[in-house]
């Protein structure tokens, strides 16, 4: 059949058959993504080692800054704010997930899709746009996160302009390029790896869009008033969801980011590169089909297991748990399928570093997918949640599964991409052992830390009092384990540096020009091959029996696998069902969140303080969610109610208690002066505290004239601010409250030195917010107006 | 009227049950489909990543997988 010449086609076909086409693969884009993977991987691991060290040694940065050698301060240039834990931790997670793992999956997809489709990528230009667009997004993340520009939702921290760029690059460049390559493929059957890639692209797009619906406060105000906002306000947005609904949306996203960014594309990678490295077909293709469909169908439901024992309806939590336990089945099916692909090739594992990385990677997939469902069982979760156990689980997944699969793939690719021998197999093996030891050190120490802290939190003495009433006791005991963790992370980083060196030296041995093989393959006919209709194989049966047998021969599904568009639609249906049946009622049904009459919107100053809380990343260490356990209410106060969070855009429940819960901080500790001193340097009040010091908060001025823009944006989202949206009202209210708090601090300070214009400083707003936390349920409800208002007892 | 009021009046209590049934049906059909898959199809498909040939497979014409 005659076809128009395709982009990237090399030389004219040498065969006489007119359907034979000649083409070549675009490996340059794969080389680019591999390079970016290694480069960003080192950045991510370095940030990880730094924040791990900050946990064991919280005053590292100020101490480094104060080093003076004969008056010269070699580290005097280190900025304190951008290097504080709360701002760096999102940088570490985003770099590990989206920069390191992201570039790795793009390398895998660009390499394997071309070969599985027997086609060059649809457009070299789209590939380049995808590459450079993605790197630009990473660079903007690396610039904005340390500056405190964040949405305050884990793994979705990037602010709205970057969100828009992600949508364009992911769908417009990557998605179009990938699907058009499928459309132009020369191999009828879509291999299972491609199914995983399809699910990745479609689902990540869906998750990203729904979790990033916001109102940009500065932009809205700009349109309204014509006054250009400060960069800080311009970048600020508020999510349209609040409290419980925001939490559900966020963890639907967060959990499925793990599923569809760190699992499905890496399974695609496994199903392509593991058979290549072992030179054997996958153990069971049938098992891979079951693996695929059950994984994508179940995963999408499991999100609420991140919110056990929180102010979430019981049924949603239980559903999340049940589906998580069901995930065991496909995950282990996949792990077994991966490991058994090595049948008859196990002797190669001893000598081949690529297979070593893959075997340990797949084993860690098995371990972390065993652990995930276990942690989602409510009883286990009551111990593990908010502790380092979760962190250990996550790192066995990212370092073990994602990291090792990535390094295995890269070592397999290097000789092929650079068309020379790997510089040093011995060095690659050393990398493997160093990384393995580092990872084991990391996870074992942090497992121990997690279980220790969880048990200490719930320990009682014989009289029914908490054995460790002072929270900091449960932190100091972990410090030795934090040092081991930092050491393990440093080893992993060192391994990656060895990998980078190996890559650099291999690259130096590349030929002066790369050989670009010309591939020949017949074009696919426009119409799928005429499938012979199924014939019933039953001899004596009813009509229904014959029809059933024809159906069971599943020729319809074979056709489906050859049709990427229809296949994609089924994938969308599978993942959307999870959303429709679980998420929509949760997001939209009002009765799921009983309102509390005495819960009122934050004052303008408190709102500005809350934005500082978000910006400094306080949620990385502090939860705002007291679970209904005796040991929690004893330590932190009355348990949290869903109705308390209805004005929280975004919710700030947190997922880890490196410091104590703050949900009732306003009730427990309303002393403004205490907070003022504590923010300046926590170790002035508590020698063992590992909280960062925030001296800049009492130096920087709060932009009072921009508070009304924040209030307006919240009012747009339905927060009943009433007259506060009138011109000047919000600013006036904020200044009055700030003056009041500053006066209280001055009085309590009793002449101790304070900043002169204290009432103008950011710390005052933050103190206003902290003092408000958890106090509303103890207030008298305002005179009832309207209907549908329930009481706190609900 | 807010969207959440509207959704509240729709009575979505049965969603959890419906979803379980949907999942079981889908899972059962995938298992059935896989069990009915021919050995040759599975073998051919599993060979795809290992095929690095730069020249067309014989016969050049498409084979029907099935």
Interface residues (C-beta under 8 A of the other chain):
Chain A: X15 X17 X19 X20 X112 X115 X116 X187 X188 X189 X191 X192 X193 X271 X272 X275 X276 X279 X280 X281 X282 X284 X285 X286 X287 X289 X290 X293 X294 X297 X298 X301 X315 X319 X517 X518 X519 X520 X521 X522 X524 X525 X529 X530 X531 X532 X552 X553 X554 X555 X557 X558 X562 X574 X577 X578 X581 X582 X584 X585 X588 X589 X590 X591 X718
Chain B: X2 X3 X4 X5 X7 X8 X12 X15 X16 X18 X19 X22 X23 X26 X27 X30 X31 X32 X33 X34 X35 X36 X37 X41 X42 X43 X44 X45 X46 X47 X48 X49 X50 X52 X54 X55 X56 X60 X61 X62 X64 X65 X66
